[in-house]
Amino acid sequence: MAVVSLNRQDNQAVYVLHTFPFKETSLVVELFARDYGRVAATAKGARRPRSAMRGMLQAFQPLVATWSGKLELKTLHSLDWGGGLLLLKGEALMCGFYLNELLLRLLPREDPHEALFEYYSATLKILGSGEDLASTLRRFELKLLQELGYAIPLGEDTDNTAIVSTNSYRYEAEHGAIRFNAALKHTQNGVQLSGGTLLAMANDDYSQSQTQQQSKLLMRYLLAHYLGDKPLHTRQLLIDLQGL
């Protein structure tokens, strides 16, 4: 009778976030798994021309993976298609790589986030449809931070007072929205924006140009705060392309 490792995970829904060479013929694969979060595994021999895994290690495609191992770096045993081929092109492709880089930088290893996995999958399909890319990115950025446990209050200010659409606020990462006044004019902390933008984001409404511009500034500021000093490579490429 074959002995199955207690640390073996069979037929797990995953996406490939990133791969890089490992030893002479293998790859390290960073996976985003629905039930296990971010998982790193070695794909032995995957760089060989006749490797069965070589053609499967594609970003943005729903896959089914089997791996095992007790340590942080697992061993990837198999990959299969999870159904539906998704083709991202042009700016949508760059947006997809941006999502992957965000997950690589912010998602802890082996910390399950099933809702985030499903939202990522849905976001890739929206990118593939070519719908409003900028608003799609804002929605994912906000969802990611919220799912990771960062408080991003949008409906109340720091005094627990309901946001007023006609008021101006300064949003600070560690505090939230602070009612803007003369004392805040010269501070370098946070981002100034309207109450209308905060309420629109809370209602998932990015239809107004002011919301689009101010939400981009807010999310860029918040991500920089949580990412630290090392910038995102794909973020700069998106800025250079279309200011996404």
C-alpha atoms as an extended CHARMM CRD file, in Angstrom:
* protein
*
       244  EXT
         1         1  MET       CA              0.0000000000        0.0000000000        0.0000000000  PROA      1               0.0000000000
         2         2  ALA       CA              1.3530000000        3.4240000000       -0.9500000000  PROA      2               0.0000000000
         3         3  VAL       CA              2.0340000000        5.7770000000        1.9270000000  PROA      3               0.0000000000
         4         4  VAL       CA              0.6110000000        9.2860000000        1.4440000000  PROA      4               0.0000000000
         5         5  SER       CA              2.4470000000       12.1130000000        3.1800000000  PROA      5               0.0000000000
         6         6  LEU       CA              0.4220000000       13.8330000000        5.8700000000  PROA      6               0.0000000000
         7         7  ASN       CA              1.8280000000       17.0590000000        4.4680000000  PROA      7               0.0000000000
         8         8  ARG       CA              0.5960000000       16.4200000000        0.9640000000  PROA      8               0.0000000000
         9         9  GLN       CA             -2.0610000000       18.7420000000       -0.4350000000  PROA      9               0.0000000000
        10        10  ASP       CA             -3.9280000000       17.3370000000       -3.4090000000  PROA      10              0.0000000000
        11        11  ASN       CA             -5.9370000000       19.1070000000       -6.0890000000  PROA      11              0.0000000000
        12        12  GLN       CA             -5.7220000000       22.6170000000       -4.7030000000  PROA      12              0.0000000000
        13        13  ALA       CA             -7.0970000000       25.5690000000       -6.6820000000  PROA      13              0.0000000000
        14        14  VAL       CA             -4.1790000000       27.9120000000       -7.4170000000  PROA      14              0.0000000000
        15        15  TYR       CA             -2.8060000000       30.6820000000       -9.6000000000  PROA      15              0.0000000000
        16        16  VAL       CA              0.8630000000       31.1350000000      -10.4780000000  PROA      16              0.0000000000
        17        17  LEU       CA              2.1230000000       34.5010000000       -9.2150000000  PROA      17              0.0000000000
        18        18  HSD       CA              5.7890000000       34.2230000000      -10.1570000000  PROA      18              0.0000000000
        19        19  THR       CA              8.5460000000       31.7640000000      -11.0760000000  PROA      19              0.0000000000
        20        20  PHE       CA             12.3190000000       31.9690000000      -10.9600000000  PROA      20              0.0000000000
        21        21  PRO       CA             15.1670000000       29.5490000000      -11.7400000000  PROA      21              0.0000000000
        22        22  PHE       CA             16.2950000000       27.0860000000       -9.0900000000  PROA      22              0.0000000000
        23        23  LYS       CA             19.4180000000       24.9800000000       -9.5430000000  PROA      23              0.0000000000
        24        24  GLU       CA             20.1080000000       23.7380000000      -13.0720000000  PROA      24              0.0000000000
        25        25  THR       CA             16.7470000000       22.5210000000      -14.3360000000  PROA      25              0.0000000000
        26        26  SER       CA             14.1510000000       23.4850000000      -11.7650000000  PROA      26              0.0000000000
        27        27  LEU       CA             11.9950000000       26.4780000000      -10.8390000000  PROA      27              0.0000000000
        28        28  VAL       CA             10.6820000000       27.9620000000       -7.6430000000  PROA      28              0.0000000000
        29        29  VAL       CA              6.9950000000       28.6900000000       -8.1320000000  PROA      29              0.0000000000
        30        30  GLU       CA              5.0780000000       31.2110000000       -6.0510000000  PROA      30              0.0000000000
        31        31  LEU       CA              1.4500000000       30.0810000000       -5.9360000000  PROA      31              0.0000000000
        32        32  PHE       CA             -1.6800000000       31.7630000000       -4.6470000000  PROA      32              0.0000000000
        33        33  ALA       CA             -3.8400000000       28.9340000000       -3.3090000000  PROA      33              0.0000000000
        34        34  ARG       CA             -7.4780000000       29.3780000000       -2.3340000000  PROA      34              0.0000000000
        35        35  ASP       CA             -7.1590000000       27.2960000000        0.8470000000  PROA      35              0.0000000000
        36        36  TYR       CA             -3.5310000000       28.0040000000        1.7830000000  PROA      36              0.0000000000
        37        37  GLY       CA             -2.7020000000       31.5420000000        0.6670000000  PROA      37              0.0000000000
        38        38  ARG       CA              0.7510000000       32.1400000000       -0.7940000000  PROA      38              0.0000000000
        39        39  VAL       CA              2.7600000000       28.9320000000       -1.1790000000  PROA      39              0.0000000000
        40        40  ALA       CA              6.3020000000       28.5230000000       -2.5310000000  PROA      40              0.0000000000
        41        41  ALA       CA              7.2330000000       25.2060000000       -4.1350000000  PROA      41              0.0000000000
        42        42  THR       CA             10.0000000000       23.7480000000       -6.2810000000  PROA      42              0.0000000000
        43        43  ALA       CA              8.9960000000       22.4220000000       -9.6760000000  PROA      43              0.0000000000
        44        44  LYS       CA             11.7600000000       19.8880000000      -10.2570000000  PROA      44              0.0000000000
        45        45  GLY       CA             12.9430000000       19.6370000000      -13.8410000000  PROA      45              0.0000000000
        46        46  ALA       CA             10.4250000000       22.2570000000      -15.0140000000  PROA      46              0.0000000000
        47        47  ARG       CA             13.0420000000       24.0410000000      -17.1300000000  PROA      47              0.0000000000
        48        48  ARG       CA             13.6780000000       20.9360000000      -19.2160000000  PROA      48              0.0000000000
        49        49  PRO       CA             12.1500000000       21.1640000000      -22.7220000000  PROA      49              0.0000000000
        50        50  ARG       CA             10.0620000000       18.0220000000      -22.2480000000  PROA      50              0.0000000000
        51        51  SER       CA              8.8150000000       18.8220000000      -18.7600000000  PROA      51              0.0000000000
        52        52  ALA       CA              5.0750000000       18.2350000000      -18.3560000000  PROA      52              0.0000000000
        53        53  MET       CA              4.8520000000       21.2610000000      -16.0270000000  PROA      53              0.0000000000
        54        54  ARG       CA              6.7190000000       23.6990000000      -18.2300000000  PROA      54              0.0000000000
        55        55  GLY       CA              3.7310000000       24.7080000000      -20.3250000000  PROA      55              0.0000000000
        56        56  MET       CA              1.4210000000       24.8410000000      -17.3150000000  PROA      56              0.0000000000
        57        57  LEU       CA              3.3280000000       27.4430000000      -15.3150000000  PROA      57              0.0000000000
        58        58  GLN       CA              1.4610000000       30.4160000000      -16.7220000000  PROA      58              0.0000000000
        59        59  ALA       CA              0.2300000000       33.4080000000      -14.7790000000  PROA      59              0.0000000000
        60        60  PHE       CA             -3.4810000000       34.2890000000      -14.6530000000  PROA      60              0.0000000000
        61        61  GLN       CA             -4.7060000000       30.7830000000      -15.5130000000  PROA      61              0.0000000000
        62        62  PRO       CA             -6.8310000000       28.8150000000      -12.9990000000  PROA      62              0.0000000000
        63        63  LEU       CA             -4.8520000000       25.6850000000      -12.1340000000  PROA      63              0.0000000000
        64        64  VAL       CA             -5.1070000000       22.6710000000       -9.8460000000  PROA      64              0.0000000000
        65        65  ALA       CA             -1.9180000000       21.7810000000       -7.9740000000  PROA      65              0.0000000000
        66        66  THR       CA             -0.6130000000       19.0200000000       -5.7500000000  PROA      66              0.0000000000
        67        67  TRP       CA              2.3570000000       19.5930000000       -3.4400000000  PROA      67              0.0000000000
        68        68  SER       CA              3.9150000000       18.2660000000       -0.2730000000  PROA      68              0.0000000000
        69        69  GLY       CA              6.4910000000       19.2090000000        2.3280000000  PROA      69              0.0000000000
        70        70  LYS       CA              6.8780000000       20.3330000000        5.9280000000  PROA      70              0.0000000000
        71        71  LEU       CA              9.1820000000       23.2770000000        5.2920000000  PROA      71              0.0000000000
        72        72  GLU       CA              8.3450000000       26.6850000000        3.8220000000  PROA      72              0.0000000000
        73        73  LEU       CA              9.5530000000       25.5620000000        0.3880000000  PROA      73              0.0000000000
        74        74  LYS       CA              7.2880000000       22.7120000000       -0.7520000000  PROA      74              0.0000000000
        75        75  THR       CA              7.7060000000       20.2430000000       -3.6010000000  PROA      75              0.0000000000
        76        76  LEU       CA              5.2620000000       20.6780000000       -6.4670000000  PROA      76              0.0000000000
        77        77  HSD       CA              4.1660000000       17.2810000000       -7.8120000000  PROA      77              0.0000000000
        78        78  SER       CA              1.5960000000       18.1230000000      -10.4590000000  PROA      78              0.0000000000
        79        79  LEU       CA             -0.3700000000       20.8500000000      -12.1930000000  PROA      79              0.0000000000
        80        80  ASP       CA             -3.5690000000       20.6060000000      -14.2050000000  PROA      80              0.0000000000
        81        81  TRP       CA             -5.7990000000       23.1370000000      -15.9060000000  PROA      81              0.0000000000
        82        82  GLY       CA             -8.5700000000       24.4150000000      -13.6670000000  PROA      82              0.0000000000
        83        83  GLY       CA            -10.8600000000       25.3740000000      -16.5360000000  PROA      83              0.0000000000
        84        84  GLY       CA            -11.1220000000       28.3760000000      -18.8210000000  PROA      84              0.0000000000
        85        85  LEU       CA             -8.1900000000       29.9840000000      -20.6050000000  PROA      85              0.0000000000
        86        86  LEU       CA             -7.7920000000       33.6940000000      -19.8510000000  PROA      86              0.0000000000
        87        87  LEU       CA             -5.9180000000       35.9550000000      -22.2510000000  PROA      87              0.0000000000
        88        88  LEU       CA             -4.6870000000       39.3240000000      -20.9660000000  PROA      88              0.0000000000
        89        89  LYS       CA             -3.1800000000       41.7160000000      -23.4980000000  PROA      89              0.0000000000
        90        90  GLY       CA             -1.5280000000       45.1280000000      -23.4810000000  PROA      90              0.0000000000
        91        91  GLU       CA             -2.3560000000       47.3060000000      -20.4860000000  PROA      91              0.0000000000
        92        92  ALA       CA             -4.6000000000       44.6150000000      -19.0050000000  PROA      92              0.0000000000
        93        93  LEU       CA             -1.5920000000       42.2670000000      -18.9720000000  PROA      93              0.0000000000
        94        94  MET       CA              0.4900000000       44.8530000000      -17.1030000000  PROA      94              0.0000000000
        95        95  CYS       CA             -2.3770000000       45.3000000000      -14.6450000000  PROA      95              0.0000000000
        96        96  GLY       CA             -2.3860000000       41.5480000000      -14.0470000000  PROA      96              0.0000000000
        97        97  PHE       CA              1.3400000000       41.5610000000      -13.2770000000  PROA      97              0.0000000000
        98        98  TYR       CA              0.7180000000       44.4890000000      -10.9290000000  PROA      98              0.0000000000
        99        99  LEU       CA             -1.8740000000       42.4710000000       -8.9870000000  PROA      99              0.0000000000
       100       100  ASN       CA              0.5880000000       39.5900000000       -8.7410000000  PROA      100             0.0000000000
       101       101  GLU       CA              3.3540000000       41.8280000000       -7.4480000000  PROA      101             0.0000000000
       102       102  LEU       CA              1.0140000000       43.2740000000       -4.8180000000  PROA      102             0.0000000000
       103       103  LEU       CA              0.1550000000       39.7740000000       -3.6160000000  PROA      103             0.0000000000
       104       104  LEU       CA              3.8020000000       38.7250000000       -3.5500000000  PROA      104             0.0000000000
       105       105  ARG       CA              4.7650000000       41.7640000000       -1.4900000000  PROA      105             0.0000000000
       106       106  LEU       CA              1.8330000000       41.9290000000        0.9170000000  PROA      106             0.0000000000
       107       107  LEU       CA              0.3910000000       38.4370000000        1.3260000000  PROA      107             0.0000000000
       108       108  PRO       CA              2.0560000000       36.4080000000        4.1210000000  PROA      108             0.0000000000
       109       109  ARG       CA              3.0330000000       32.8360000000        3.3430000000  PROA      109             0.0000000000
       110       110  GLU       CA              0.4690000000       30.1380000000        4.0700000000  PROA      110             0.0000000000
       111       111  ASP       CA             -2.1230000000       32.5820000000        5.3890000000  PROA      111             0.0000000000
       112       112  PRO       CA             -5.4550000000       31.5400000000        3.8040000000  PROA      112             0.0000000000
       113       113  HSD       CA             -7.6010000000       34.2560000000        2.2390000000  PROA      113             0.0000000000
       114       114  GLU       CA            -10.3570000000       32.4590000000        0.3560000000  PROA      114             0.0000000000
       115       115  ALA       CA            -12.4390000000       35.5990000000       -0.2400000000  PROA      115             0.0000000000
       116       116  LEU       CA             -9.3830000000       37.4110000000       -1.6150000000  PROA      116             0.0000000000
       117       117  PHE       CA             -8.6110000000       34.4460000000       -3.8770000000  PROA      117             0.0000000000
       118       118  GLU       CA            -12.1110000000       34.5660000000       -5.3430000000  PROA      118             0.0000000000
       119       119  TYR       CA            -11.9030000000       38.3480000000       -5.7290000000  PROA      119             0.0000000000
       120       120  TYR       CA             -8.5400000000       38.0310000000       -7.4970000000  PROA      120             0.0000000000
       121       121  SER       CA            -10.0270000000       35.4600000000       -9.8730000000  PROA      121             0.0000000000
       122       122  ALA       CA            -13.0070000000       37.7280000000      -10.6160000000  PROA      122             0.0000000000
       123       123  THR       CA            -10.7070000000       40.7330000000      -11.1090000000  PROA      123             0.0000000000
       124       124  LEU       CA             -8.6240000000       38.8780000000      -13.6940000000  PROA      124             0.0000000000
       125       125  LYS       CA            -11.7850000000       38.1710000000      -15.6860000000  PROA      125             0.0000000000
       126       126  ILE       CA            -12.7380000000       41.8560000000      -15.5480000000  PROA      126             0.0000000000
       127       127  LEU       CA             -9.2660000000       42.7990000000      -16.7810000000  PROA      127             0.0000000000
       128       128  GLY       CA             -9.6740000000       40.2990000000      -19.5930000000  PROA      128             0.0000000000
       129       129  SER       CA            -12.9160000000       41.9610000000      -20.6410000000  PROA      129             0.0000000000
       130       130  GLY       CA            -11.1200000000       45.3060000000      -21.0500000000  PROA      130             0.0000000000
       131       131  GLU       CA            -13.4670000000       47.1810000000      -18.7240000000  PROA      131             0.0000000000
       132       132  ASP       CA            -12.3410000000       50.3130000000      -16.8370000000  PROA      132             0.0000000000
       133       133  LEU       CA             -8.8280000000       49.2520000000      -15.8280000000  PROA      133             0.0000000000
       134       134  ALA       CA             -8.0930000000       52.0850000000      -13.3960000000  PROA      134             0.0000000000
       135       135  SER       CA            -11.2480000000       51.5690000000      -11.3270000000  PROA      135             0.0000000000
       136       136  THR       CA            -10.6710000000       47.8110000000      -11.3850000000  PROA      136             0.0000000000
       137       137  LEU       CA             -7.2250000000       48.3550000000       -9.8680000000  PROA      137             0.0000000000
       138       138  ARG       CA             -8.5910000000       50.6970000000       -7.1870000000  PROA      138             0.0000000000
       139       139  ARG       CA            -11.1850000000       48.1450000000       -6.1680000000  PROA      139             0.0000000000
       140       140  PHE       CA             -8.6060000000       45.3800000000       -5.9020000000  PROA      140             0.0000000000
       141       141  GLU       CA             -6.1080000000       47.5240000000       -3.9710000000  PROA      141             0.0000000000
       142       142  LEU       CA             -8.7570000000       48.4380000000       -1.4220000000  PROA      142             0.0000000000
       143       143  LYS       CA            -10.0700000000       44.8700000000       -1.1480000000  PROA      143             0.0000000000
       144       144  LEU       CA             -6.5380000000       43.5480000000       -0.6670000000  PROA      144             0.0000000000
       145       145  LEU       CA             -5.7340000000       45.8900000000        2.2120000000  PROA      145             0.0000000000
       146       146  GLN       CA             -9.0820000000       45.2420000000        3.8600000000  PROA      146             0.0000000000
       147       147  GLU       CA             -8.7430000000       41.4560000000        3.5570000000  PROA      147             0.0000000000
       148       148  LEU       CA             -5.2520000000       41.6250000000        5.0690000000  PROA      148             0.0000000000
       149       149  GLY       CA             -6.7170000000       43.3160000000        8.1280000000  PROA      149             0.0000000000
       150       150  TYR       CA             -5.7340000000       46.9300000000        7.5460000000  PROA      150             0.0000000000
       151       151  ALA       CA             -8.4730000000       49.2780000000        8.7000000000  PROA      151             0.0000000000
       152       152  ILE       CA             -9.4320000000       51.6220000000        5.8590000000  PROA      152             0.0000000000
       153       153  PRO       CA            -12.3940000000       53.5470000000        7.3380000000  PROA      153             0.0000000000
       154       154  LEU       CA            -14.2870000000       55.4230000000        4.6320000000  PROA      154             0.0000000000
       155       155  GLY       CA            -17.6260000000       56.2920000000        6.2330000000  PROA      155             0.0000000000
       156       156  GLU       CA            -16.4690000000       58.0560000000        9.4220000000  PROA      156             0.0000000000
       157       157  ASP       CA            -13.6900000000       60.4450000000       10.3730000000  PROA      157             0.0000000000
       158       158  THR       CA            -11.3080000000       60.1100000000       13.3170000000  PROA      158             0.0000000000
       159       159  ASP       CA            -13.9350000000       61.6700000000       15.6300000000  PROA      159             0.0000000000
       160       160  ASN       CA            -16.3940000000       58.8970000000       14.6820000000  PROA      160             0.0000000000
       161       161  THR       CA            -18.4680000000       61.5040000000       12.8450000000  PROA      161             0.0000000000
       162       162  ALA       CA            -20.1000000000       60.5420000000        9.5620000000  PROA      162             0.0000000000
       163       163  ILE       CA            -18.1970000000       61.7300000000        6.5090000000  PROA      163             0.0000000000
       164       164  VAL       CA            -19.8520000000       64.7320000000        4.8240000000  PROA      164             0.0000000000
       165       165  SER       CA            -19.5470000000       64.7800000000        1.0480000000  PROA      165             0.0000000000
       166       166  THR       CA            -18.9440000000       68.5490000000        0.8640000000  PROA      166             0.0000000000
       167       167  ASN       CA            -16.1970000000       68.5810000000        3.5100000000  PROA      167             0.0000000000
       168       168  SER       CA            -12.4640000000       68.2350000000        2.8710000000  PROA      168             0.0000000000
       169       169  TYR       CA            -10.3520000000       65.6840000000        4.7430000000  PROA      169             0.0000000000
       170       170  ARG       CA             -6.7630000000       64.6240000000        5.1400000000  PROA      170             0.0000000000
       171       171  TYR       CA             -6.4670000000       60.8510000000        5.1520000000  PROA      171             0.0000000000
       172       172  GLU       CA             -3.6160000000       59.3960000000        7.2320000000  PROA      172             0.0000000000
       173       173  ALA       CA             -2.7660000000       55.6920000000        7.1500000000  PROA      173             0.0000000000
       174       174  GLU       CA             -2.5090000000       55.2440000000       10.9030000000  PROA      174             0.0000000000
       175       175  HSD       CA             -5.6310000000       57.2510000000       11.7390000000  PROA      175             0.0000000000
       176       176  GLY       CA             -8.0790000000       57.5920000000        8.8630000000  PROA      176             0.0000000000
       177       177  ALA       CA             -9.9220000000       60.7040000000        7.6570000000  PROA      177             0.0000000000
       178       178  ILE       CA             -9.2490000000       63.9140000000        9.5870000000  PROA      178             0.0000000000
       179       179  ARG       CA            -11.4940000000       66.9170000000        8.9580000000  PROA      179             0.0000000000
       180       180  PHE       CA             -9.3620000000       69.3780000000        6.9970000000  PROA      180             0.0000000000
       181       181  ASN       CA             -8.7470000000       72.7800000000        8.5800000000  PROA      181             0.0000000000
       182       182  ALA       CA             -6.1580000000       75.5490000000        8.6640000000  PROA      182             0.0000000000
       183       183  ALA       CA             -3.9540000000       73.6220000000       11.1070000000  PROA      183             0.0000000000
       184       184  LEU       CA             -3.5780000000       70.7860000000        8.5800000000  PROA      184             0.0000000000
       185       185  LYS       CA             -2.6480000000       72.9030000000        5.5770000000  PROA      185             0.0000000000
       186       186  HSD       CA              1.0940000000       72.5970000000        6.0210000000  PROA      186             0.0000000000
       187       187  THR       CA              1.3600000000       68.9970000000        7.2590000000  PROA      187             0.0000000000
       188       188  GLN       CA              3.1680000000       66.5400000000        5.0280000000  PROA      188             0.0000000000
       189       189  ASN       CA              1.2600000000       63.5130000000        6.2970000000  PROA      189             0.0000000000
       190       190  GLY       CA             -1.4960000000       61.8100000000        4.3550000000  PROA      190             0.0000000000
       191       191  VAL       CA             -3.5330000000       62.8130000000        1.3260000000  PROA      191             0.0000000000
       192       192  GLN       CA             -6.0990000000       65.5920000000        1.0230000000  PROA      192             0.0000000000
       193       193  LEU       CA             -9.3930000000       64.5680000000       -0.5800000000  PROA      193             0.0000000000
       194       194  SER       CA            -13.0860000000       65.2800000000       -0.5000000000  PROA      194             0.0000000000
       195       195  GLY       CA            -15.7110000000       63.5830000000        1.6160000000  PROA      195             0.0000000000
       196       196  GLY       CA            -17.4930000000       62.8020000000       -1.6230000000  PROA      196             0.0000000000
       197       197  THR       CA            -14.5720000000       60.6330000000       -2.7270000000  PROA      197             0.0000000000
       198       198  LEU       CA            -14.5490000000       58.6940000000        0.5350000000  PROA      198             0.0000000000
       199       199  LEU       CA            -18.2840000000       58.0500000000        0.3360000000  PROA      199             0.0000000000
       200       200  ALA       CA            -18.0660000000       57.0650000000       -3.3200000000  PROA      200             0.0000000000
       201       201  MET       CA            -15.3090000000       54.5470000000       -2.5340000000  PROA      201             0.0000000000
       202       202  ALA       CA            -17.3550000000       53.1820000000        0.3630000000  PROA      202             0.0000000000
       203       203  ASN       CA            -20.2080000000       52.6690000000       -2.1180000000  PROA      203             0.0000000000
       204       204  ASP       CA            -17.8820000000       51.1650000000       -4.7710000000  PROA      204             0.0000000000
       205       205  ASP       CA            -18.7350000000       54.0200000000       -7.1520000000  PROA      205             0.0000000000
       206       206  TYR       CA            -15.8190000000       55.2380000000       -9.2690000000  PROA      206             0.0000000000
       207       207  SER       CA            -17.8860000000       56.8890000000      -11.9750000000  PROA      207             0.0000000000
       208       208  GLN       CA            -16.8660000000       60.4910000000      -11.2020000000  PROA      208             0.0000000000
       209       209  SER       CA            -13.5490000000       61.8680000000      -12.4440000000  PROA      209             0.0000000000
       210       210  GLN       CA            -12.7590000000       63.4040000000       -9.0390000000  PROA      210             0.0000000000
       211       211  THR       CA            -13.2330000000       60.0210000000       -7.3700000000  PROA      211             0.0000000000
       212       212  GLN       CA            -10.9890000000       58.3820000000       -9.9440000000  PROA      212             0.0000000000
       213       213  GLN       CA             -8.1760000000       60.8850000000       -9.4280000000  PROA      213             0.0000000000
       214       214  GLN       CA             -8.3770000000       61.1640000000       -5.6490000000  PROA      214             0.0000000000
       215       215  SER       CA             -8.8250000000       57.4310000000       -5.0460000000  PROA      215             0.0000000000
       216       216  LYS       CA             -5.6750000000       56.8110000000       -7.0990000000  PROA      216             0.0000000000
       217       217  LEU       CA             -3.7190000000       59.2350000000       -4.9030000000  PROA      217             0.0000000000
       218       218  LEU       CA             -5.1510000000       57.7010000000       -1.7320000000  PROA      218             0.0000000000
       219       219  MET       CA             -4.4160000000       54.1050000000       -2.6760000000  PROA      219             0.0000000000
       220       220  ARG       CA             -0.9360000000       54.9710000000       -3.9320000000  PROA      220             0.0000000000
       221       221  TYR       CA             -0.2270000000       56.6320000000       -0.5770000000  PROA      221             0.0000000000
       222       222  LEU       CA             -1.6550000000       53.7560000000        1.4990000000  PROA      222             0.0000000000
       223       223  LEU       CA              0.1960000000       51.0900000000       -0.4680000000  PROA      223             0.0000000000
       224       224  ALA       CA              3.4720000000       52.9890000000       -0.1680000000  PROA      224             0.0000000000
       225       225  HSD       CA              2.9030000000       53.1730000000        3.5800000000  PROA      225             0.0000000000
       226       226  TYR       CA              2.3710000000       49.4340000000        3.9660000000  PROA      226             0.0000000000
       227       227  LEU       CA              4.9550000000       48.3400000000        1.4030000000  PROA      227             0.0000000000
       228       228  GLY       CA              7.7910000000       50.3890000000        2.8830000000  PROA      228             0.0000000000
       229       229  ASP       CA             10.7610000000       51.7890000000        1.0050000000  PROA      229             0.0000000000
       230       230  LYS       CA             10.9530000000       49.2300000000       -1.8060000000  PROA      230             0.0000000000
       231       231  PRO       CA              8.7710000000       50.4470000000       -4.7140000000  PROA      231             0.0000000000
       232       232  LEU       CA              6.6230000000       48.2660000000       -6.9370000000  PROA      232             0.0000000000
       233       233  HSD       CA              8.2080000000       47.7420000000      -10.3530000000  PROA      233             0.0000000000
       234       234  THR       CA              4.9030000000       47.2820000000      -12.1630000000  PROA      234             0.0000000000
       235       235  ARG       CA              3.3640000000       50.3660000000      -10.5130000000  PROA      235             0.0000000000
       236       236  GLN       CA              5.9550000000       52.6120000000      -12.1870000000  PROA      236             0.0000000000
       237       237  LEU       CA              5.3210000000       50.9430000000      -15.5360000000  PROA      237             0.0000000000
       238       238  LEU       CA              1.5840000000       51.5940000000      -15.2160000000  PROA      238             0.0000000000
       239       239  ILE       CA              2.2260000000       55.2220000000      -14.3230000000  PROA      239             0.0000000000
       240       240  ASP       CA              4.4770000000       55.5910000000      -17.3580000000  PROA      240             0.0000000000
       241       241  LEU       CA              1.8580000000       54.0320000000      -19.6150000000  PROA      241             0.0000000000
       242       242  GLN       CA             -1.4320000000       55.6940000000      -18.7560000000  PROA      242             0.0000000000
       243       243  GLY       CA             -1.2730000000       56.9660000000      -15.2000000000  PROA      243             0.0000000000
       244       244  LEU       CA             -3.1200000000       53.8840000000      -13.9460000000  PROA      244             0.0000000000
